[in-house]
């Protein structure tokens, strides 16, 4: 799920900045986020971010000491947006866990089918940075761990006998759709995401 909401920012503007005008940090991060998502992190250098954002390189490094710091900030923002989007679906289905799960799956499928979809940013970055200690990979792992946890919570609410097992199956299904989407688009297997998720739920033994 990409582009749901943005992380919260302070309402106070630094001296000299007009209200509503993006700060240098925001301009750099927005530019980097677009480039990283569209072209891949390793393919995008700091010089290109500087050129596209229109800020001085010294200004970029004032806010992001290294490119890794910029990548982490990009993923942190994606993570915040992902869960805000998740919550926007959850609040509409607070009384029915199974209906909530189906709504999440529909939301994900619709997102994958969107023209600008270029894959899950967390899986993309994890693929580019295989070292388990890389700070960006840590953010990606945290997002996927949280997804597993939230799906497990839904499974428990549904009265599933082995909620963790169902959650793991759903994560595999969702991440498979995330990876397949950029290749086969909205006419591909993503069309089966909701039905496949529902089949897993119906097959899961209940307490």
C-alpha positions in Angstrom: 0.0 0.0 0.0 1.6 3.2 -1.0 0.5 6.8 -0.6 -2.2 6.8 2.0 -1.3 9.7 4.4 1.8 11.5 5.5 3.5 11.6 8.8 2.5 14.4 11.1 4.5 17.6 11.0 4.7 20.5 13.4 2.3 23.4 12.8 5.0 25.8 13.8 7.0 27.2 10.8 10.7 28.0 11.2 11.6 31.7 11.0 11.7 33.0 7.5 9.5 30.3 6.0 6.1 31.3 4.6 3.1 29.3 5.8 2.2 26.6 3.3 5.7 26.7 1.7 7.5 23.3 2.0 10.6 23.4 4.0 14.0 22.4 2.5 13.8 19.1 4.3 10.3 18.4 2.9 11.3 19.3 -0.6 14.3 17.1 -0.5 12.4 14.2 1.1 9.4 14.5 -1.4 11.8 14.6 -4.3 13.8 11.7 -3.1 10.7 9.6 -2.3 9.4 10.1 -5.8 12.7 9.2 -7.4 13.4 6.2 -5.0 10.0 4.8 -5.7 10.0 5.2 -9.4 13.6 4.4 -10.3 15.0 2.4 -7.3 17.2 3.6 -4.5 20.5 2.5 -5.9 19.8 4.1 -9.2 19.2 7.5 -7.7 22.2 9.5 -6.5 22.3 12.5 -4.2 23.2 14.7 -7.1 20.0 13.9 -8.9 18.0 14.6 -5.7 19.7 18.0 -5.4 19.0 18.8 -9.0 15.4 17.8 -9.0 14.6 19.4 -5.6 16.4 22.7 -6.4 18.3 22.9 -3.1 22.0 23.1 -2.5 23.9 20.0 -1.7 25.0 21.5 1.6 21.3 22.0 2.5 20.5 18.4 1.8 23.4 17.2 4.0 22.3 19.6 6.7 19.1 17.6 7.0 20.3 14.1 5.9 23.9 13.4 6.8 24.1 10.4 4.4 22.1 8.9 1.6 21.2 6.1 4.0 19.6 8.6 6.3 17.5 9.9 3.4 16.4 6.4 2.4 15.4 5.7 6.0 13.4 8.9 6.1 11.7 7.9 2.9 10.7 4.5 4.3 9.7 6.0 7.7 7.3 8.3 5.8 6.0 5.3 3.8 5.4 3.4 7.0 3.5 6.2 8.6 1.3 6.6 5.4 0.7 2.9 5.2 -0.7 2.6 8.7 -2.7 5.7 8.5 -4.3 4.2 5.4 -4.9 1.0 7.2 -6.6 2.9 10.1 -8.8 4.7 7.6 -10.1 1.3 6.5 -10.3 -0.1 10.1 -12.5 2.6 11.5 -15.2 1.8 8.9 -15.4 -1.8 10.0 -14.8 -1.8 13.8 -17.6 -4.3 14.6 -16.8 -7.0 12.1 -13.3 -8.4 11.8 -14.0 -10.5 8.8 -15.5 -7.5 6.9 -12.5 -5.4 8.0 -10.1 -8.0 6.5 -12.0 -8.0 3.2 -12.0 -4.2 3.1 -8.2 -4.2 3.7 -7.7 -6.7 0.8 -9.9 -4.7 -1.5 -8.0 -1.5 -0.6 -4.7 -3.2 -1.3 -5.9 -4.7 -4.6 -7.2 -1.3 -5.8 -3.9 0.3 -4.9 -1.9 -2.3 -6.8 -4.1 -1.7 -9.8 -3.4 2.0 -9.8 -1.4 3.4 -12.8 1.5 4.7 -10.7 2.0 1.6 -8.7 5.6 0.5 -8.8 5.6 -2.2 -6.1 5.7 -2.3 -2.3 8.4 0.2 -1.2 9.4 -2.0 1.7 9.9 -5.1 -0.4 11.7 -3.0 -3.1 14.2 -1.6 -0.6 14.7 -4.9 1.2 15.6 -6.4 -2.2 18.1 -3.7 -2.9 19.7 -3.9 0.5 20.0 -7.6 1.5 22.2 -6.9 4.6 20.1 -7.5 7.6 21.8 -4.7 9.5 21.1 -2.0 6.9 18.9 0.7 8.6 16.5 0.9 5.7 16.0 -2.9 5.8 15.2 -2.5 9.5 12.3 -0.2 8.7 11.0 -2.6 6.0 11.1 -5.5 8.4 9.3 -3.5 11.1 6.5 -2.7 8.6 6.1 -6.4 7.6 6.2 -7.5 11.2 3.5 -5.1 12.1 1.4 -6.3 9.2 1.8 -9.9 10.5 0.8 -8.7 14.0 -2.3 -6.8 12.8 -3.5 -9.7 10.6 -3.0 -12.0 13.6 -5.2 -9.7 15.7 -7.9 -9.7 13.1 -7.7 -13.5 13.0 -8.1 -13.7 16.8 -11.2 -11.5 16.6 -12.6 -13.8 14.0 -12.3 -16.7 16.4 -9.7 -18.6 14.3 -8.1 -21.5 16.2 -4.6 -20.8 14.9 -4.6 -17.0 14.2 -0.8 -16.8 13.7 -0.9 -19.4 11.0 -3.7 -17.6 9.1 -1.9 -14.3 9.5 1.3 -15.8 8.0 -0.7 -17.2 5.1 -2.3 -13.8 4.5 1.0 -12.0 4.5 2.4 -14.4 1.9 -0.8 -13.7 -0.2 -0.6 -10.0 0.2 3.2 -9.7 -0.5 2.8 -12.0 -3.5 0.2 -9.6 -4.9 2.5 -6.6 -4.2 5.3 -8.3 -6.1 3.1 -9.5 -9.0 1.3 -6.3 -9.5 4.0 -4.3 -11.3 4.4 -7.3 -13.7 0.9 -8.2 -14.7 -1.1 -5.2 -13.5 -4.8 -5.0 -12.7 -5.6 -7.8 -15.1 -3.3 -10.2 -13.4 -3.6 -12.4 -10.2 -4.3 -9.3 -8.1 -7.9 -9.7 -9.2 -8.0 -12.8 -7.1 -6.6 -11.2 -3.9 -9.9 -10.7 -2.1 -11.3 -14.1 -3.2 -8.1 -15.9 -2.2 -8.0 -14.2 1.2 -11.6 -15.1 1.8 -10.8 -18.7 0.9 -8.1 -18.8 3.5 -10.4 -17.3 6.1 -13.2 -19.8 5.4 -10.8 -22.7 5.5 -9.3 -21.8 8.8 -10.6 -23.9 11.7 -12.6 -21.9 14.3 -12.5 -22.2 18.1 
